[in-house]
């Protein structure tokens, strides 16, 4: 009986430690994930793309944390910076200063451009009236079912972005209209499971968010909960089978929604070094 009570006490103690870590420690951490990728389309020097996503500014992520993210992004010396949606958790209940958000985001430095797409939280809850202008003020090009070509270090890079499917006007055909196989085609999409609509197109790299990696991830089990349109692809790098072998990366994001917990999903930005093969 004493051994059983000791075991129960140990389990309770461990659960308290996990709860404290998941509530107060991990959500306040910040890290960089790095990937190197080779493409035969790269003509000259490598191209550095930095992704951040799902800040969900509100009760669980504040402007000071956003400032830390911006500082970390600027340390990367990026050619291109991309944001894949869900800036605010709920615009209607946000108590902070919207102009301050724009001012902080405007400090992000990128040699060839900053691009963003809408998440579901950017298309509803009042954010639909705020997000586009805020991102424009911050120097981001908002891609809504459209493309923009850049020449970076001698390589043509085609930045594409979809609208959110849950509350927006998602149009995959318009997004890829006129796509050229010779370009390095980078697709920004909020919900990762939408990659199924692009398997017949020469997408080299697709970047998504939305899933939060489940927010609480149990080792050897997986995400405790999954969200709609992020049920197949939850976190990390995937090779999408098809004619063009697209790479999909699902960033687990920075902020929280609904609950303050993060476990095995440290807030992060991702740095992609695209190199000549």
C-alpha positions in Angstrom: 0.0 0.0 0.0 2.9 2.4 0.8 4.5 1.7 -2.6 1.2 2.4 -4.3 0.7 5.6 -2.4 4.2 6.7 -3.3 3.6 5.9 -7.0 0.4 7.8 -7.0 2.1 10.8 -5.3 4.9 10.6 -7.9 2.4 10.6 -10.7 0.5 13.6 -9.3 3.8 15.5 -8.8 4.8 14.7 -12.4 1.4 15.9 -13.7 1.8 19.2 -11.8 5.3 19.7 -13.2 4.0 19.1 -16.7 1.1 21.4 -16.2 3.4 24.2 -14.9 5.8 23.7 -17.8 3.0 23.6 -20.4 1.3 26.7 -19.0 4.1 29.0 -17.9 7.4 27.9 -19.5 7.0 26.4 -23.0 4.6 29.1 -24.3 7.3 31.7 -23.4 10.1 29.9 -25.1 11.3 30.8 -28.7 13.4 28.8 -31.1 14.6 28.7 -34.7 14.2 25.6 -36.9 16.5 25.4 -39.9 16.1 23.4 -43.1 18.4 23.3 -46.2 16.8 22.3 -49.5 18.3 21.8 -52.9 16.6 22.7 -56.2 18.0 22.5 -59.7 16.1 25.7 -60.5 18.4 27.8 -58.2 20.7 29.7 -60.6 23.1 31.4 -58.3 23.5 31.9 -54.5 21.2 30.3 -52.0 17.9 32.0 -51.1 16.9 32.4 -47.5 13.2 32.3 -46.6 11.9 32.8 -43.1 8.4 31.8 -42.0 6.4 32.7 -38.9 2.8 32.0 -38.3 -0.2 31.9 -35.9 0.8 34.6 -33.4 -2.8 34.7 -32.1 -2.2 38.0 -30.4 -4.5 38.2 -27.4 -4.8 36.6 -24.0 -1.9 34.1 -24.5 0.5 36.1 -26.7 1.4 39.7 -26.3 3.2 42.5 -28.1 6.4 42.0 -26.1 6.5 38.4 -27.3 6.0 39.6 -30.9 8.9 42.0 -30.5 11.1 39.0 -29.5 10.0 37.2 -32.7 10.8 40.2 -34.8 14.3 40.5 -33.3 14.9 36.8 -34.0 13.7 37.1 -37.6 16.0 40.0 -38.2 19.0 38.0 -37.0 18.5 35.6 -39.9 19.3 38.1 -42.7 16.4 36.9 -44.8 15.8 37.4 -48.5 12.1 36.8 -48.0 9.9 36.7 -44.9 6.5 35.1 -44.9 3.5 35.1 -42.5 1.0 32.3 -43.0 -2.0 33.6 -41.1 -3.8 34.1 -37.8 -2.3 37.3 -36.5 -5.0 38.0 -33.8 -6.8 35.5 -31.8 -10.0 37.5 -31.7 -9.9 41.1 -33.1 -13.2 42.0 -31.4 -11.9 41.3 -27.9 -8.3 42.4 -28.4 -7.4 44.9 -25.7 -4.1 46.1 -27.2 -3.2 48.8 -29.7 -3.6 47.7 -33.3 -1.2 50.4 -34.5 1.5 49.0 -32.2 1.2 45.7 -33.9 1.8 47.3 -37.3 4.7 49.3 -35.9 6.4 46.1 -34.6 5.8 44.1 -37.8 7.1 47.0 -39.9 10.5 46.5 -38.2 10.9 43.1 -39.9 13.7 43.2 -42.5 13.8 41.3 -45.8 15.9 42.0 -48.8 13.3 41.2 -51.4 10.0 41.3 -49.8 7.6 40.4 -47.0 4.5 38.3 -47.9 1.4 37.2 -46.0 -1.8 35.3 -46.4 -5.0 35.2 -44.4 -5.9 32.7 -41.8 -9.4 31.9 -40.6 -8.8 34.3 -37.7 -7.9 37.1 -40.2 -11.2 36.6 -42.0 -13.6 36.8 -39.1 -14.2 38.3 -35.6 -13.7 41.8 -36.9 -10.2 41.1 -38.2 -11.5 41.2 -41.8 -11.6 45.0 -41.4 -8.3 45.3 -39.7 -5.8 42.7 -41.0 -5.3 43.8 -44.6 -4.6 47.4 -43.8 -2.4 46.5 -40.8 -0.3 44.2 -42.9 0.0 46.8 -45.7 1.2 49.3 -43.1 3.8 46.8 -41.9 5.1 46.5 -45.4 3.7 43.1 -46.2 2.2 42.1 -49.6 -1.0 40.3 -48.9 -1.5 37.5 -51.4 -5.2 36.5 -51.9 -5.4 33.8 -54.5 -2.6 35.5 -56.4 1.1 35.5 -57.3 4.1 37.8 -57.3 7.4 37.0 -59.1 10.8 38.1 -57.7 14.3 37.8 -59.0 16.6 36.8 -56.2 20.3 36.2 -56.8 19.6 35.4 -60.5 16.7 33.0 -59.7 13.0 33.7 -60.5 10.9 33.0 -57.4 7.2 32.9 -57.7 5.4 33.7 -54.4 1.8 32.4 -54.4 -0.8 32.8 -51.7 -4.3 31.5 -51.2 -7.2 32.9 -49.2 -8.3 31.0 -46.2 -10.9 28.2 -47.0 -12.9 28.4 -43.8 -14.1 32.0 -43.8 -12.5 33.4 -47.0 -12.9 33.0 -50.8 -10.4 30.2 -51.4 -9.7 29.8 -55.1 -6.8 27.4 -55.9 -7.2 27.7 -59.7 -6.8 31.5 -59.5 -3.8 31.1 -57.2 -1.8 29.0 -59.7 -3.0 30.6 -62.9 0.0 31.1 -65.3 2.4 29.1 -63.0 5.7 28.2 -64.8 7.6 25.1 -64.0 10.9 26.9 -64.6 10.4 29.2 -61.6 11.0 28.3 -58.0 7.3 28.2 -56.9 6.6 28.8 -53.2 3.0 28.5 -52.0 1.7 30.1 -48.9 -1.5 28.5 -47.5 -2.9 28.7 -44.0 -4.5 25.3 -43.8 -2.0 22.5 -44.6 -4.5 19.9 -45.8 -5.3 22.1 -48.8 -2.1 20.9 -50.4 -4.3 18.2 -52.0 -5.6 20.8 -54.4 -2.1 21.6 -55.7 -0.6 18.2 -56.4 -0.9 18.6 -60.2 1.0 21.9 -60.2 4.8 22.5 -60.0 4.9 23.7 -56.5 8.4 23.4 -55.0 7.7 24.4 -51.4 4.4 25.0 -49.7 4.4 26.7 -46.3 1.4 26.4 -43.9 0.4 26.9 -40.3 -3.0 26.6 -38.6 -2.4 23.3 -36.8 -0.3 24.6 -33.9 1.1 21.0 -34.0 -1.9 20.1 -32.0 -0.7 22.6 -29.4 -0.4 19.7 -26.9 1.7 17.0 -28.5 2.1 13.6 -26.7 5.3 11.7 -27.6 4.6 8.4 -29.2 0.9 9.3 -29.5 0.7 12.6 -31.4 -1.4 15.7 -31.1 -4.0 15.6 -28.4 -6.5 17.4 -30.6 -6.4 18.2 -34.3 -8.1 21.1 -36.1 -10.2 21.1 -39.2 -8.1 21.2 -42.4 -5.0 20.2 -40.4 -5.9 16.6 -39.8 -3.6 14.9 -42.3 -0.6 17.2 -42.1 0.1 18.4 -38.5 3.7 19.4 -38.0 7.0 19.4 -39.8 8.2 18.6 -43.3 6.3 16.3 -45.7 7.0 15.0 -49.2 3.8 15.2 -51.1 3.7 12.4 -53.7 2.8 13.4 -57.2 4.2 14.4 -60.5 6.2 17.3 -59.0 7.1 15.9 -55.5 6.2 19.1 -53.6 7.6 19.7 -50.2 5.1 20.9 -47.5 6.2 22.4 -44.3 3.7 22.9 -41.4 4.9 25.4 -38.9 3.6 24.8 -35.3 3.3 28.5 -34.8 3.9 31.0 -32.0 0.8 31.7 -30.0 -2.0 29.7 -28.4 -5.8 29.7 -28.9 -8.6 28.7 -26.5 -6.2 27.3 -23.8 -2.8 28.5 -22.5 -1.1 25.2 -22.9 1.8 24.2 -25.2 3.6 20.9 -24.9 6.3 19.6 -27.2 5.4 22.5 -29.5 7.9 25.2 -28.6 7.0 28.5 -30.3 9.3 29.0 -33.3 10.2 30.6 -36.6 11.5 28.5 -39.5 14.4 29.3 -41.8 14.7 27.7 -45.2 18.0 27.8 -47.1 17.2 27.1 -50.7 20.3 26.0 -52.5 21.4 25.0 -56.0 21.5 21.2 -56.5 
